[in-house]
Amino acid sequence: MSKPQLAPTLQPGDMVILDNLSSHKSEKAAASLKECPDLNPLEMAFAKLKAHSRKAKVRTVDALWQAVGSICELYSPDQCWNYLKDAGYVAH
């Protein structure tokens, strides 16, 4: 399956398992997993910022700056830790 076909079908908690099929060992397959937004803490945090911007109805540059200015209030240290942990960057 290509990335556009696989990504929409995954749900939180789903796992992608690669077997010994030679195409699963390719550099392209490894790169696809590295680019997966579900495994990237920055994408998780950015998704929250985008949701915050939509909720704030950001439609101007000034409104965007105000939304970005309040970003530190959006993320607690625990939430940042959980983003890293959920993406597999923290040993349990």
C-alpha positions as CSV (number, residue, x, y, z in Angstrom):
1,M,0.0,0.0,0.0
2,S,1.2,3.5,-0.7
3,K,1.3,6.2,2.0
4,P,-2.0,7.8,0.8
5,Q,-3.8,4.5,1.0
6,L,-2.5,3.4,4.4
7,A,-2.5,6.6,6.5
8,P,-6.3,7.2,6.3
9,T,-7.0,3.7,7.5
10,L,-4.9,3.8,10.6
11,Q,-6.5,4.4,14.0
12,P,-4.9,5.4,17.3
13,G,-3.3,2.3,18.7
14,D,-3.0,0.5,15.3
15,M,0.4,-1.0,14.5
16,V,2.1,-1.4,11.1
17,I,4.2,-4.6,11.1
18,L,6.7,-5.2,8.4
19,D,7.5,-8.8,7.6
20,N,10.5,-10.1,5.6
21,L,9.1,-9.1,2.2
22,S,12.0,-7.5,0.4
23,S,10.0,-4.4,-0.5
24,H,9.6,-3.8,3.3
25,K,13.3,-3.6,3.7
26,S,13.8,-0.9,1.1
27,E,15.1,2.5,1.9
28,K,11.8,4.0,0.6
29,A,9.8,1.9,3.2
30,A,12.1,3.0,6.0
31,A,11.9,6.7,4.9
32,S,8.1,6.5,4.8
33,L,8.0,5.4,8.4
34,K,10.4,8.2,9.4
35,E,8.1,10.7,7.7
36,C,4.9,9.3,9.3
37,P,3.1,12.2,11.1
38,D,1.9,9.8,13.7
39,L,5.5,9.2,14.8
40,N,6.6,12.8,14.7
41,P,6.2,14.8,17.9
42,L,6.4,18.1,16.0
43,E,3.5,17.0,13.8
44,M,1.5,16.2,17.0
45,A,2.2,19.6,18.5
46,F,1.6,21.4,15.2
47,A,-1.8,19.6,14.8
48,K,-2.8,21.1,18.2
49,L,-1.6,24.6,17.1
50,K,-3.6,24.3,13.9
51,A,-6.7,23.3,15.9
52,H,-6.1,26.2,18.2
53,S,-5.8,28.6,15.2
54,R,-9.1,27.2,13.7
55,K,-10.9,27.6,17.0
56,A,-9.5,31.2,17.3
57,K,-10.8,31.8,13.8
58,V,-7.4,33.1,12.7
59,R,-7.9,34.9,9.4
60,T,-5.3,37.7,9.6
61,V,-1.6,37.9,10.2
62,D,-2.2,39.8,13.4
63,A,-4.6,37.1,14.6
64,L,-2.0,34.5,13.7
65,W,0.7,36.2,15.7
66,Q,-1.7,36.4,18.7
67,A,-2.5,32.7,18.4
68,V,1.2,31.8,18.0
69,G,2.0,34.1,21.0
70,S,-0.2,32.0,23.2
71,I,1.3,28.7,22.1
72,C,3.3,28.2,25.3
73,E,0.1,28.2,27.3
74,L,-1.2,25.3,25.1
75,Y,1.4,22.7,26.0
76,S,2.1,21.5,29.5
77,P,5.5,19.8,30.2
78,D,3.6,16.5,30.7
79,Q,1.9,16.9,27.4
80,C,5.3,17.5,25.6
81,W,6.7,14.4,27.4
82,N,3.7,12.4,26.2
83,Y,4.2,13.5,22.6
84,L,7.8,12.2,22.7
85,K,6.8,9.0,24.6
86,D,3.9,8.2,22.2
87,A,6.2,8.7,19.2
88,G,8.6,6.2,20.7
89,Y,11.4,8.6,21.6
90,V,11.3,7.7,25.3
91,A,12.2,4.3,26.7
92,H,9.5,3.0,29.0
